[in-house]
Amino acid sequence: MMRIAVCEDELIQRKLLEDDIRLWAKKNDIEIDLRTYAGAEAFLFQKETNGSVDCLFLDIDMGGGITGLELAQSVRETDSQVTIVFLTALSKYVFSGYKVQAFDYFVKPLKEQDLDRVLKHVSKSIQAVRQDGFFIPSRSEYIHIRYDDVYCFEANLHMTKVHTKVGTEQYNAKISYFEELLPKEQFVKTHRSFIVNLRFVRQVMTGAVSMADGQTVPVSRGRQREVDRRMLTYWGM
């Protein structure tokens, strides 16, 4: 899923870009969540509900209120990953994007080849992020967590606690959801209620493993042999 926002005060330009993005997604067989806004205020008002986006097409010179550049600066304060693309009819803004690490700057209307370049860049960036971690649905957004930041997963009824380097959070998903997302060579299920990251296992005992964060995680009798085997393989023994 690629999450895209268009913030453009001119209705014709906004609709034209929306149609072009949807056509690109259909041609490239990519699922998108596309939202359009007539001004910066509308985008900020909806941001808490809709969550972060992967790509923001932003008109620099929106009439009245918050400018596109000011909106970009506000977005950058809390999101360093979003791809910001500036759109304008005025070439004098060509250098403004450097202040907010904009991906590029285009004079409207956006050409097909330029749109293709931008969205392919965003798609590759998303794939790169997914290769080193996974996404968890949380309220109105998806949270990215790196595999190497997770100690273990702990089932709690229909919820799952994720123990990471920055603390423990509980998410509204069964542990089986996470089991399907994880690389088998790095994670092993030790018990019906626990999955551990082999990277952080410090000792394997009968009935338990000790983790780098100080936790002792149970190993069920039926999984002991598999845990021992997977640990030896991971350690290269």
Helices and strands as residue ranges (DSSP letters): E 2-7, H 11-27, E 32-37, H 40-50, E 55-59, H 68-76, E 83-88, G 91-93, G 96-100, E 104-107, H 112-131, E 133-138, E 141-146, G 147-149, E 150-156, E 159-164, E 167-171, H 175-181, E 187-191, E 194-197, G 198-200, E 201-205, E 208-211, E 216-218, G 221-223, H 224-235
